[in-house]
Amino acid sequence: MLANPEGGRKARELARALIADPEMPGADAAAIRDALVERVSSAEDGLARLGWRFLALGEPEFPARLAAVADPPLGVFVRGALPSGHAAALVGARRATAYGREVAEYLGRELARAGVAVVSGMARGVDGAAHRGALAGGGATIAVWGAGPDRVYPTEHGDLAEEIAARGCLLTEYPAGCPPLAQHFPERNRIIAGLSEVVVVVEADERSGALITARLALDEGREVMAVPGSVFSRLSAGPNGLLRAGAAPVLSADDVLSALELPPAPASAREEEPALLALIRPGEGATVDRLAAASGQPVAQVLETLLALELAGRIVRQPDGSYRRSHVGPSP
């Protein structure tokens, strides 16, 4: 297997020398060729054991949208099945707020339910929430890595990576052994933009990598949209700035579906929202006492309902004892 990037670089240099120097002695050329063949075969065998395969630019299975960008990768390592059809990227801050994570999960879920593949970078925060939402919606999702196929990053997303590989695919342009270096992530972002028809920025500060993805998407003529945020939050500076510059606002998943020229998600498919849940505003927390006062129910009854909603995954109990929705909007 390509155990380190330095080895891969030397192999490429040797290959260039073999091609560029017609005077190279036949024995030397044969030795280099044999060494490269052995190394590539070993790499392919090792990756195959991990469930990965390599797709070269120009091969039939290589994603057509990605092949059409100005700077496509020469090849990508893929684990899982590349979804066909419509695709939208959901990107944003790693240190997202509860609101940002809820919006990402909601959009991921609703887009997946509508048959749209959700593309993101499997980072903490918005990315992870978007992938989880797509999985919860029963659809496909694509995670684009900034490291080699043998490196799960962040490491706590190991289980998430397995779920994504089973329902969509993991994808990277970096060979095995490559660590998640800082420069890989801006490079990775061009692939996220290239795979997508629409890029939605959920939360991002003014220097966020999500804005790099948005710029790359604009360069490729892709639609860029943004989720409006609080004027008091630095993580709203990115999307609010995009809105000021003319990006279309995302107030619901239907806005993204409209940009993809798809019909709105059918309301009939959604479960009726429990009355108590309706009192918890999206992106905000509510205490037991406030919910009891607003509903007119005894505290004991409110606690019983909250426990049922928490077990069903509809709400989350926060460290301060209040409750917030686990998704924005009603769950499917």
C-alpha contacts under 8 A as a table, 3 or more apart, distances in Angstrom:
res1	aa1	res2	aa2	distance
1	M	39	R	7.15
1	M	40	V	7.72
1	M	42	S	5.12
1	M	43	A	3.62
1	M	44	E	7.08
1	M	45	D	7.36
1	M	46	G	5.33
1	M	47	L	7.29
1	M	176	A	7.00
2	L	5	P	7.27
2	L	7	G	6.97
2	L	8	G	6.49
2	L	39	R	7.41
2	L	40	V	7.94
2	L	42	S	7.82
2	L	43	A	5.43
2	L	175	P	6.66
2	L	176	A	5.46
2	L	177	G	6.42
3	A	7	G	7.38
3	A	176	A	6.17
3	A	177	G	4.89
4	N	7	G	5.56
4	N	8	G	6.78
4	N	176	A	7.09
4	N	177	G	4.75
4	N	178	C	6.33
5	P	8	G	5.03
5	P	9	R	6.21
5	P	175	P	7.25
5	P	176	A	7.88
5	P	177	G	6.41
5	P	178	C	5.74
6	E	9	R	5.04
6	E	10	K	6.30
7	G	10	K	5.22
7	G	11	A	6.22
8	G	11	A	5.06
8	G	12	R	6.31
8	G	175	P	7.95
9	R	12	R	5.17
9	R	13	E	6.30
10	K	13	E	5.01
10	K	14	L	6.18
11	A	14	L	5.13
11	A	15	A	6.21
11	A	36	L	6.72
12	R	15	A	4.99
12	R	16	R	6.23
13	E	16	R	5.13
13	E	17	A	6.24
14	L	17	A	5.05
14	L	18	L	6.18
14	L	32	I	7.00
15	A	18	L	5.06
15	A	19	I	6.34
15	A	32	I	7.65
15	A	33	R	7.82
15	A	36	L	7.82
16	R	19	I	5.15
16	R	20	A	5.90
17	A	20	A	5.12
17	A	21	D	5.80
18	L	21	D	5.84
18	L	22	P	7.62
18	L	24	M	7.27
18	L	29	A	6.18
18	L	32	I	7.54
19	I	22	P	7.15
21	D	24	M	5.61
24	M	28	D	6.74
24	M	29	A	6.42
25	P	28	D	5.40
25	P	29	A	6.30
26	G	29	A	5.09
26	G	30	A	6.07
27	A	30	A	5.14
27	A	31	A	6.18
28	D	31	A	5.10
28	D	32	I	6.22
29	A	32	I	5.21
29	A	33	R	6.06
30	A	33	R	5.03
30	A	34	D	6.01
31	A	34	D	5.18
31	A	35	A	6.14
32	I	35	A	5.11
32	I	36	L	6.15
33	R	36	L	5.18
33	R	37	V	6.13
34	D	37	V	5.12
34	D	38	E	6.13
35	A	38	E	5.17
35	A	39	R	6.13
36	L	39	R	5.04
36	L	40	V	6.03
37	V	40	V	5.22
37	V	41	S	5.99
38	E	41	S	5.19
38	E	42	S	6.10
39	R	42	S	5.12
39	R	43	A	6.19
40	V	43	A	5.01
40	V	44	E	6.14
41	S	44	E	5.13
41	S	45	D	6.16
42	S	45	D	5.18
42	S	46	G	6.21
43	A	46	G	5.20
43	A	47	L	6.16
43	A	176	A	7.94
44	E	47	L	5.20
44	E	48	A	5.95
44	E	53	R	7.28
44	E	54	F	7.84
45	D	48	A	5.12
45	D	49	R	6.38
46	G	49	R	5.32
46	G	50	L	6.73
47	L	50	L	5.02
47	L	51	G	6.33
47	L	52	W	5.09
47	L	53	R	6.62
47	L	149	P	7.57
47	L	150	D	7.93
47	L	176	A	7.79
48	A	51	G	4.88
48	A	52	W	5.08
48	A	53	R	6.12
49	R	52	W	7.43
50	L	150	D	7.64
51	G	79	R	5.82
51	G	80	G	7.75
52	W	77	F	6.36
52	W	78	V	5.43
52	W	79	R	4.50
52	W	80	G	7.68
52	W	149	P	7.33
53	R	77	F	5.60
53	R	78	V	5.43
53	R	79	R	6.49
54	F	75	G	6.87
54	F	76	V	5.78
54	F	77	F	4.48
54	F	78	V	6.24
55	L	59	E	6.62
55	L	61	E	7.07
55	L	62	F	5.93
55	L	75	G	5.40
55	L	76	V	5.35
55	L	77	F	6.26
55	L	78	V	7.27
56	A	59	E	5.68
56	A	62	F	6.74
56	A	74	L	6.04
56	A	75	G	4.02
56	A	76	V	6.52
57	L	62	F	6.07
57	L	67	A	6.73
57	L	72	P	7.88
57	L	73	P	7.07
57	L	74	L	5.14
57	L	75	G	5.12
57	L	76	V	7.99
58	G	62	F	6.57
58	G	67	A	7.66
59	E	62	F	5.42
62	F	66	L	7.85
62	F	67	A	7.16
63	P	66	L	5.38
63	P	67	A	6.22
63	P	82	L	7.90
63	P	195	L	7.23
64	A	67	A	5.04
64	A	68	A	6.37
65	R	68	A	5.30
65	R	69	V	7.01
65	R	194	G	6.03
65	R	195	L	5.68
65	R	196	S	7.49
66	L	69	V	5.68
66	L	72	P	6.22
66	L	191	I	6.73
66	L	194	G	4.61
66	L	195	L	5.21
67	A	72	P	5.59
67	A	73	P	7.89
68	A	72	P	7.17
68	A	194	G	7.91
69	V	72	P	5.61
69	V	194	G	6.18
69	V	220	E	6.42
70	A	220	E	7.48
72	P	191	I	7.65
73	P	76	V	6.81
73	P	173	E	6.61
75	G	173	E	6.29
76	V	171	L	6.60
76	V	172	T	5.57
76	V	173	E	4.39
76	V	174	Y	7.50
77	F	149	P	6.96
77	F	171	L	5.63
77	F	172	T	5.31
77	F	173	E	5.90
77	F	174	Y	7.51
77	F	175	P	7.67
78	V	81	A	7.96
78	V	82	L	8.00
78	V	169	C	6.67
78	V	170	L	5.71
78	V	171	L	4.63
78	V	172	T	6.79
79	R	165	A	6.04
79	R	169	C	5.41
79	R	170	L	5.11
79	R	171	L	6.56
80	G	165	A	4.79
80	G	166	A	6.28
80	G	167	R	7.45
80	G	168	G	5.81
80	G	169	C	4.25
80	G	170	L	6.50
81	A	165	A	7.60
81	A	167	R	7.67
81	A	168	G	5.46
81	A	169	C	5.35
82	L	142	I	7.57
82	L	168	G	6.26
82	L	169	C	5.77
83	P	117	A	6.61
83	P	140	A	6.64
83	P	141	T	7.79
83	P	142	I	7.97
83	P	168	G	6.44
83	P	169	C	7.82
84	S	117	A	7.99
85	G	116	V	7.24
85	G	117	A	7.62
86	H	115	G	7.51
86	H	116	V	5.14
86	H	117	A	6.24
86	H	196	S	7.75
86	H	197	E	7.10
86	H	260	L	7.45
87	A	116	V	5.24
87	A	117	A	4.47
87	A	118	V	5.87
87	A	119	V	6.80
87	A	195	L	7.10
87	A	196	S	4.97
87	A	197	E	5.85
87	A	198	V	7.18
88	A	116	V	6.82
88	A	117	A	6.33
88	A	118	V	5.31
88	A	119	V	5.91
88	A	196	S	4.96
88	A	197	E	5.74
88	A	198	V	4.82
88	A	199	V	5.86
88	A	200	V	7.45
89	A	118	V	5.74
89	A	119	V	4.36
89	A	120	S	5.63
89	A	192	I	6.72
89	A	193	A	7.04
89	A	196	S	5.78
89	A	197	E	7.86
89	A	198	V	6.20
89	A	199	V	4.62
89	A	200	V	5.97
90	L	104	A	6.88
90	L	108	G	7.54
90	L	118	V	6.90
90	L	119	V	6.32
90	L	120	S	5.71
90	L	126	V	7.59
90	L	127	D	6.84
90	L	130	A	6.39
90	L	199	V	6.18
90	L	200	V	4.98
90	L	201	V	6.20
90	L	202	V	6.90
91	V	120	S	6.02
91	V	121	G	7.55
91	V	126	V	6.20
91	V	127	D	5.82
91	V	199	V	7.45
91	V	200	V	6.29
91	V	201	V	5.17
91	V	202	V	6.16
91	V	203	E	7.70
91	V	210	A	5.63
91	V	213	T	8.00
92	G	96	A	7.49
92	G	125	G	7.54
92	G	126	V	5.19
92	G	127	D	6.67
92	G	201	V	5.60
92	G	202	V	5.25
92	G	203	E	4.77
92	G	204	A	5.22
92	G	208	S	7.61
92	G	209	G	7.75
92	G	210	A	5.20
93	A	96	A	5.07
93	A	125	G	6.09
93	A	126	V	5.83
93	A	127	D	7.92
93	A	202	V	7.85
93	A	203	E	5.52
93	A	204	A	4.93
93	A	205	D	7.39
93	A	208	S	6.86
93	A	210	A	7.15
93	A	235	L	7.32
94	R	123	A	6.36
94	R	124	R	4.82
94	R	125	G	4.24
94	R	126	V	6.18
94	R	127	D	7.43
95	R	124	R	7.12
95	R	125	G	5.51
96	A	99	Y	7.77
96	A	100	G	5.52
96	A	101	R	6.23
96	A	125	G	4.99
96	A	126	V	6.11
96	A	203	E	6.73
96	A	235	L	7.50
97	T	100	G	5.09
97	T	101	R	6.34
97	T	125	G	7.93
98	A	101	R	5.23
98	A	102	E	6.09
98	A	283	G	6.58
99	Y	102	E	5.13
99	Y	103	V	6.15
99	Y	282	P	7.52
99	Y	283	G	4.45
99	Y	284	E	7.61
100	G	103	V	5.21
100	G	104	A	6.14
100	G	125	G	7.92
100	G	126	V	6.43
100	G	202	V	6.29
100	G	203	E	5.93
101	R	104	A	5.12
101	R	105	E	6.07
101	R	125	G	6.19
101	R	126	V	5.25
101	R	129	A	5.52
101	R	130	A	7.73
102	E	105	E	5.17
102	E	106	Y	6.01
102	E	129	A	7.36
102	E	283	G	7.07
102	E	325	R	7.73
102	E	326	S	6.29
102	E	327	H	4.87
102	E	328	V	5.55
103	V	106	Y	5.05
103	V	107	L	6.03
103	V	202	V	7.29
103	V	327	H	6.95
103	V	328	V	5.78
104	A	107	L	5.22
104	A	108	G	5.95
104	A	126	V	5.78
104	A	127	D	7.59
104	A	129	A	5.63
104	A	130	A	4.76
104	A	133	G	7.27
104	A	202	V	6.64
105	E	108	G	5.08
105	E	109	R	6.03
105	E	126	V	7.94
105	E	129	A	4.80
105	E	130	A	4.70
105	E	131	H	7.37
105	E	132	R	6.40
105	E	133	G	4.15
105	E	134	A	7.36
105	E	327	H	6.32
105	E	328	V	7.80
106	Y	109	R	5.19
106	Y	110	E	6.17
106	Y	130	A	7.71
106	Y	133	G	6.09
106	Y	253	A	7.93
106	Y	327	H	5.41
106	Y	328	V	5.45
106	Y	329	G	7.10
107	L	110	E	5.26
107	L	111	L	5.90
107	L	130	A	7.10
107	L	133	G	7.16
107	L	252	S	7.44
107	L	253	A	5.45
108	G	111	L	5.35
108	G	112	A	6.02
108	G	118	V	6.25
108	G	129	A	7.80
108	G	130	A	4.78
108	G	131	H	6.56
108	G	132	R	7.43
108	G	133	G	4.51
108	G	134	A	4.49
108	G	137	G	7.48
109	R	112	A	5.24
109	R	113	R	6.19
109	R	130	A	7.63
109	R	132	R	7.77
109	R	133	G	4.14
109	R	134	A	4.40
109	R	135	L	7.05
109	R	136	A	5.96
109	R	137	G	4.32
109	R	138	G	7.76
109	R	139	G	7.83
110	E	113	R	5.03
110	E	114	A	6.35
110	E	133	G	7.85
110	E	134	A	7.51
110	E	137	G	6.44
110	E	253	A	6.20
110	E	265	A	7.31
111	L	114	A	5.06
111	L	115	G	6.51
111	L	116	V	5.24
111	L	117	A	7.33
111	L	118	V	7.17
111	L	134	A	7.20
111	L	137	G	7.89
111	L	253	A	6.52
111	L	257	L	7.35
112	A	115	G	5.07
112	A	116	V	5.06
112	A	117	A	6.04
112	A	118	V	6.72
112	A	133	G	7.93
112	A	134	A	5.04
112	A	135	L	7.65
112	A	137	G	5.40
112	A	138	G	6.48
112	A	139	G	4.35
112	A	140	A	6.41
112	A	141	T	7.88
113	R	116	V	7.38
113	R	134	A	7.73
113	R	137	G	5.10
113	R	138	G	6.37
113	R	139	G	6.01
113	R	265	A	7.86
114	A	265	A	6.28
115	G	139	G	6.40
115	G	140	A	7.85
116	V	139	G	7.43
116	V	140	A	7.47
117	A	134	A	7.89
117	A	139	G	6.84
117	A	140	A	5.04
117	A	141	T	5.18
117	A	142	I	7.13
118	V	130	A	7.33
118	V	131	H	6.98
118	V	134	A	6.46
118	V	140	A	6.60
118	V	141	T	4.55
118	V	142	I	6.20
119	V	131	H	7.76
119	V	141	T	5.76
119	V	142	I	4.74
119	V	143	A	6.12
119	V	144	V	7.58
119	V	192	I	6.45
119	V	195	L	7.50
119	V	196	S	6.98
120	S	127	D	5.48
120	S	128	G	7.99
120	S	130	A	7.20
120	S	131	H	7.11
120	S	141	T	7.91
120	S	142	I	6.44
120	S	143	A	5.32
120	S	144	V	6.32
120	S	192	I	6.41
121	G	127	D	5.69
121	G	128	G	7.78
121	G	143	A	5.13
121	G	144	V	4.82
121	G	145	W	6.01
121	G	146	G	7.98
121	G	189	N	7.93
121	G	192	I	7.36
122	M	127	D	5.03
122	M	128	G	5.03
122	M	131	H	7.09
122	M	143	A	5.51
122	M	144	V	6.97
122	M	145	W	7.12
122	M	153	Y	7.87
122	M	154	P	7.97
122	M	157	H	7.66
123	A	126	V	7.48
123	A	127	D	5.21
123	A	128	G	5.72
123	A	153	Y	7.41
123	A	154	P	6.60
124	R	127	D	6.13
124	R	128	G	5.43
124	R	129	A	7.96
124	R	154	P	7.33
125	G	128	G	5.72
125	G	129	A	6.30
126	V	129	A	5.16
126	V	130	A	6.08
126	V	202	V	7.22
126	V	203	E	7.48
127	D	130	A	5.17
127	D	131	H	6.39
128	G	131	H	5.23
128	G	132	R	6.19
129	A	132	R	5.08
129	A	133	G	6.05
130	A	133	G	5.11
130	A	134	A	6.31
131	H	134	A	5.16
131	H	135	L	6.28
131	H	141	T	6.19
131	H	142	I	7.89
131	H	143	A	7.70
131	H	164	I	7.56
132	R	135	L	5.09
132	R	136	A	6.09
132	R	160	L	7.69
133	G	136	A	5.00
133	G	137	G	6.13
134	A	137	G	5.00
134	A	138	G	6.48
134	A	139	G	5.55
134	A	140	A	6.45
134	A	141	T	6.19
135	L	138	G	5.21
135	L	139	G	5.83
135	L	140	A	6.84
135	L	141	T	7.25
135	L	163	E	7.76
135	L	164	I	7.47
135	L	167	R	7.38
136	A	139	G	7.68
137	G	332	P	7.52
139	G	167	R	7.20
140	A	164	I	7.78
140	A	167	R	5.49
140	A	168	G	4.71
141	T	164	I	6.43
141	T	167	R	6.98
141	T	168	G	4.96
141	T	169	C	6.69
142	I	164	I	7.12
142	I	168	G	5.75
142	I	169	C	5.03
142	I	170	L	5.88
142	I	171	L	7.23
143	A	164	I	7.34
143	A	169	C	6.51
143	A	170	L	4.92
143	A	171	L	6.16
144	V	170	L	6.10
144	V	171	L	4.84
144	V	172	T	5.68
144	V	188	R	6.83
144	V	191	I	7.36
144	V	192	I	6.56
145	W	148	G	7.56
145	W	153	Y	7.64
145	W	170	L	7.26
145	W	171	L	6.07
145	W	172	T	5.02
145	W	188	R	6.82
146	G	153	Y	7.99
146	G	172	T	6.61
146	G	174	Y	7.32
146	G	180	P	5.45
146	G	181	L	7.39
146	G	184	H	5.18
146	G	185	F	5.34
146	G	187	E	7.95
146	G	188	R	5.72
147	A	151	R	6.08
147	A	152	V	7.68
147	A	153	Y	7.36
147	A	172	T	6.92
147	A	174	Y	5.89
147	A	175	P	7.84
147	A	176	A	8.00
147	A	177	G	7.96
147	A	178	C	5.42
147	A	179	P	5.17
147	A	180	P	4.46
147	A	181	L	7.31
147	A	184	H	7.23
148	G	151	R	5.45
148	G	172	T	6.71
148	G	173	E	7.60
148	G	174	Y	4.81
148	G	175	P	4.91
148	G	176	A	4.39
148	G	177	G	5.60
148	G	178	C	4.69
148	G	179	P	6.50
148	G	180	P	7.69
149	P	152	V	7.53
149	P	171	L	7.89
149	P	172	T	6.74
149	P	174	Y	7.25
149	P	175	P	6.62
149	P	176	A	5.34
149	P	177	G	7.78
150	D	176	A	5.55
150	D	177	G	6.61
151	R	176	A	7.63
151	R	177	G	7.26
151	R	178	C	7.63
151	R	179	P	6.92
151	R	180	P	7.91
152	V	155	T	5.37
152	V	157	H	7.11
152	V	158	G	6.18
152	V	161	A	7.61
153	Y	156	E	7.57
153	Y	157	H	6.84
153	Y	158	G	7.88
153	Y	180	P	7.09
154	P	157	H	5.69
154	P	158	G	7.79
155	T	158	G	5.78
156	E	159	D	7.58
157	H	160	L	5.00
157	H	161	A	6.05
158	G	161	A	5.12
158	G	162	E	6.50
159	D	162	E	5.16
159	D	163	E	6.43
160	L	163	E	5.11
160	L	164	I	6.17
161	A	164	I	5.07
161	A	165	A	6.13
161	A	170	L	7.34
162	E	165	A	5.17
162	E	166	A	6.32
163	E	166	A	5.16
163	E	167	R	6.33
164	I	167	R	5.18
164	I	168	G	5.32
164	I	169	C	5.87
164	I	170	L	6.87
165	A	168	G	5.32
165	A	169	C	4.57
165	A	170	L	5.80
166	A	169	C	7.24
172	T	188	R	7.76
174	Y	178	C	6.33
175	P	178	C	6.06
178	C	181	L	7.99
180	P	184	H	6.65
180	P	185	F	7.91
181	L	184	H	5.46
181	L	185	F	7.49
182	A	185	F	6.01
182	A	186	P	7.98
183	Q	186	P	6.06
183	Q	187	E	6.77
184	H	187	E	5.11
184	H	188	R	5.87
185	F	188	R	4.75
185	F	189	N	6.14
185	F	209	G	7.71
186	P	189	N	5.06
186	P	190	R	7.07
186	P	209	G	6.57
186	P	212	I	6.88
186	P	213	T	7.70
187	E	190	R	5.76
187	E	191	I	7.44
188	R	191	I	5.44
188	R	192	I	6.70
189	N	192	I	5.00
189	N	193	A	6.26
189	N	209	G	7.70
189	N	210	A	7.87
189	N	212	I	7.07
189	N	213	T	5.13
189	N	216	L	7.80
190	R	193	A	5.10
190	R	194	G	5.90
190	R	213	T	6.26
190	R	216	L	6.02
190	R	217	A	7.57
191	I	194	G	4.78
191	I	195	L	6.05
192	I	195	L	5.45
192	I	196	S	6.54
192	I	213	T	7.23
193	A	196	S	5.35
193	A	197	E	7.75
193	A	198	V	7.95
193	A	199	V	6.74
193	A	213	T	5.95
193	A	214	A	7.40
193	A	216	L	6.46
193	A	217	A	5.04
193	A	222	R	7.87
194	G	197	E	7.84
194	G	217	A	7.06
194	G	220	E	7.62
196	S	199	V	6.69
196	S	222	R	7.72
197	E	222	R	5.65
197	E	223	E	6.59
197	E	260	L	7.48
198	V	217	A	7.95
198	V	222	R	5.86
198	V	223	E	4.73
198	V	224	V	5.86
198	V	225	M	7.36
198	V	256	V	7.69
198	V	259	A	7.55
198	V	260	L	7.46
199	V	213	T	7.81
199	V	214	A	6.47
199	V	217	A	6.93
199	V	222	R	7.40
199	V	223	E	6.29
199	V	224	V	4.91
199	V	225	M	6.16
200	V	214	A	7.93
200	V	224	V	5.98
200	V	225	M	4.70
200	V	226	A	5.29
200	V	227	V	7.36
200	V	250	V	7.89
201	V	204	A	7.19
201	V	210	A	6.56
201	V	211	L	7.55
201	V	214	A	7.41
201	V	224	V	7.75
201	V	225	M	6.37
201	V	226	A	4.73
201	V	227	V	6.37
201	V	238	G	7.85
201	V	239	P	5.94
202	V	226	A	6.02
202	V	227	V	5.06
202	V	228	P	7.91
202	V	239	P	6.67
203	E	227	V	7.26
203	E	229	G	7.56
203	E	235	L	5.31
203	E	236	S	5.68
203	E	238	G	6.77
203	E	239	P	6.26
204	A	207	R	7.72
204	A	208	S	5.50
204	A	210	A	6.48
204	A	211	L	7.34
204	A	234	R	7.74
204	A	235	L	4.61
204	A	236	S	6.05
204	A	237	A	6.60
204	A	238	G	4.78
204	A	239	P	6.49
205	D	208	S	5.32
205	D	234	R	5.62
205	D	235	L	4.43
205	D	236	S	6.41
205	D	237	A	5.27
205	D	238	G	4.96
206	E	211	L	7.69
206	E	234	R	7.89
206	E	235	L	7.84
206	E	237	A	5.79
206	E	238	G	5.07
207	R	211	L	7.28
207	R	238	G	7.93
208	S	211	L	5.63
208	S	212	I	7.21
208	S	238	G	7.51
209	G	212	I	4.98
209	G	213	T	6.52
210	A	213	T	5.05
210	A	214	A	6.33
211	L	214	A	4.82
211	L	215	R	6.14
211	L	238	G	6.83
212	I	215	R	5.11
212	I	216	L	6.15
213	T	216	L	5.12
213	T	217	A	6.08
214	A	217	A	5.03
214	A	218	L	6.26
214	A	224	V	6.20
215	R	218	L	5.09
215	R	219	D	6.24
216	L	219	D	5.01
216	L	220	E	6.43
217	A	220	E	5.16
217	A	221	G	6.34
217	A	222	R	5.04
217	A	223	E	7.09
217	A	224	V	6.94
218	L	221	G	4.95
218	L	222	R	5.36
218	L	223	E	6.79
218	L	224	V	6.79
219	D	222	R	7.51
223	E	259	A	7.68
224	V	247	A	5.91
224	V	248	A	7.06
225	M	242	L	7.73
225	M	243	L	7.73
225	M	247	A	5.15
225	M	248	A	4.80
225	M	249	P	5.75
225	M	250	V	6.43
225	M	256	V	7.98
226	A	239	P	5.00
226	A	240	N	7.32
226	A	242	L	6.67
226	A	243	L	6.51
226	A	247	A	6.50
226	A	248	A	6.43
226	A	249	P	5.17
226	A	250	V	5.69
227	V	239	P	6.05
227	V	240	N	7.67
227	V	249	P	5.80
227	V	250	V	4.92
227	V	251	L	6.68
228	P	236	S	7.05
228	P	239	P	6.22
228	P	240	N	5.77
228	P	243	L	7.63
228	P	249	P	6.62
228	P	250	V	7.20
228	P	251	L	7.67
229	G	233	S	7.35
229	G	235	L	7.81
229	G	236	S	4.76
229	G	237	A	7.95
229	G	239	P	7.23
229	G	240	N	6.60
230	S	233	S	5.47
230	S	236	S	6.03
231	V	234	R	7.76
231	V	236	S	6.64
231	V	237	A	7.60
232	F	236	S	7.89
233	S	236	S	5.40
233	S	237	A	7.23
234	R	237	A	5.34
235	L	238	G	6.62
236	S	239	P	5.64
236	S	240	N	5.77
237	A	240	N	5.29
237	A	241	G	5.76
238	G	241	G	5.19
238	G	242	L	6.34
239	P	242	L	5.01
239	P	243	L	6.23
240	N	243	L	4.98
240	N	244	R	6.23
241	G	244	R	5.03
241	G	245	A	6.28
242	L	245	A	4.98
242	L	246	G	6.39
242	L	247	A	5.36
243	L	246	G	5.14
243	L	247	A	4.59
243	L	248	A	6.40
243	L	249	P	6.52
244	R	247	A	7.19
249	P	255	D	7.72
250	V	253	A	7.13
250	V	255	D	5.60
250	V	256	V	6.79
251	L	255	D	6.66
252	S	255	D	5.65
252	S	256	V	7.51
253	A	256	V	5.37
253	A	257	L	6.38
253	A	265	A	7.90
254	D	257	L	4.87
254	D	258	S	5.96
254	D	263	P	7.74
254	D	264	P	5.08
254	D	265	A	6.57
255	D	258	S	5.10
255	D	259	A	6.39
256	V	259	A	5.07
256	V	260	L	6.42
257	L	260	L	5.03
257	L	261	E	6.20
257	L	262	L	5.00
257	L	263	P	6.49
257	L	264	P	6.34
258	S	261	E	4.76
258	S	262	L	5.46
258	S	263	P	6.61
258	S	264	P	7.11
259	A	262	L	7.51
266	P	269	A	5.75
266	P	270	R	7.70
267	A	270	R	5.61
268	S	271	E	7.78
269	A	332	P	6.74
270	R	330	P	6.81
270	R	331	S	6.65
270	R	332	P	4.80
271	E	330	P	6.88
271	E	331	S	6.63
271	E	332	P	5.76
272	E	330	P	7.51
273	E	277	L	6.66
273	E	278	A	6.59
273	E	330	P	6.00
274	P	277	L	5.30
274	P	278	A	6.43
275	A	278	A	5.18
275	A	279	L	6.95
276	L	279	L	5.40
276	L	280	I	7.28
276	L	291	L	7.28
276	L	295	S	7.00
276	L	302	V	7.96
276	L	305	T	7.79
277	L	280	I	5.42
277	L	325	R	7.78
278	A	281	R	7.01
279	L	291	L	6.96
279	L	294	A	7.58
280	I	284	E	6.95
280	I	285	G	6.71
280	I	286	A	5.98
280	I	323	Y	7.80
280	I	324	R	6.54
280	I	325	R	6.90
281	R	284	E	5.46
281	R	285	G	7.31
281	R	324	R	7.78
281	R	325	R	7.71
282	P	324	R	7.42
282	P	325	R	6.31
282	P	327	H	7.69
282	P	328	V	5.35
282	P	329	G	7.07
283	G	324	R	7.01
283	G	325	R	7.20
283	G	328	V	7.24
284	E	324	R	5.98
284	E	325	R	7.85
285	G	322	S	5.62
285	G	323	Y	5.12
285	G	324	R	4.51
285	G	325	R	7.80
286	A	290	R	6.52
286	A	291	L	6.74
286	A	322	S	5.15
286	A	323	Y	5.24
286	A	324	R	6.48
287	T	290	R	5.27
287	T	291	L	6.29
287	T	321	G	6.90
287	T	322	S	4.40
287	T	323	Y	6.30
288	V	291	L	5.16
288	V	292	A	6.07
288	V	299	V	6.96
288	V	302	V	6.99
288	V	303	L	7.09
288	V	322	S	6.86
288	V	323	Y	7.90
289	D	292	A	5.08
289	D	293	A	6.17
289	D	299	V	6.95
290	R	293	A	5.14
290	R	294	A	6.06
291	L	294	A	5.09
291	L	295	S	5.92
291	L	302	V	7.25
292	A	295	S	5.31
292	A	296	G	5.65
292	A	297	Q	5.21
292	A	298	P	6.09
292	A	299	V	5.58
292	A	302	V	6.17
293	A	296	G	5.27
293	A	297	Q	7.15
297	Q	301	Q	6.41
297	Q	302	V	6.42
298	P	301	Q	5.33
298	P	302	V	6.34
299	V	302	V	5.00
299	V	303	L	6.11
300	A	303	L	5.15
300	A	304	E	6.30
301	Q	304	E	5.07
301	Q	305	T	6.31
302	V	305	T	5.17
302	V	306	L	6.07
303	L	306	L	5.01
303	L	307	L	6.09
304	E	307	L	5.21
304	E	308	A	6.43
305	T	308	A	5.14
305	T	309	L	6.24
306	L	309	L	5.04
306	L	310	E	6.01
306	L	315	I	7.74
307	L	310	E	5.03
307	L	311	L	6.14
308	A	311	L	5.18
308	A	312	A	6.18
309	L	312	A	5.01
309	L	313	G	6.29
309	L	314	R	5.20
309	L	315	I	5.86
310	E	313	G	5.09
310	E	314	R	5.73
310	E	315	I	4.91
310	E	316	V	5.94
310	E	317	R	7.48
311	L	314	R	7.62
312	A	315	I	7.88
313	G	316	V	7.29
313	G	326	S	6.70
314	R	325	R	6.07
314	R	326	S	5.36
314	R	327	H	7.01
314	R	331	S	7.23
315	I	323	Y	6.47
315	I	324	R	5.51
315	I	325	R	4.26
315	I	326	S	4.67
315	I	327	H	7.70
316	V	323	Y	5.62
316	V	324	R	5.45
316	V	325	R	6.13
316	V	326	S	5.69
317	R	321	G	6.17
317	R	322	S	5.94
317	R	323	Y	4.58
317	R	324	R	6.64
318	Q	321	G	5.40
318	Q	322	S	5.48
318	Q	323	Y	5.83
318	Q	324	R	7.25
319	P	322	S	7.44
325	R	328	V	6.63
327	H	330	P	7.36
327	H	331	S	7.05
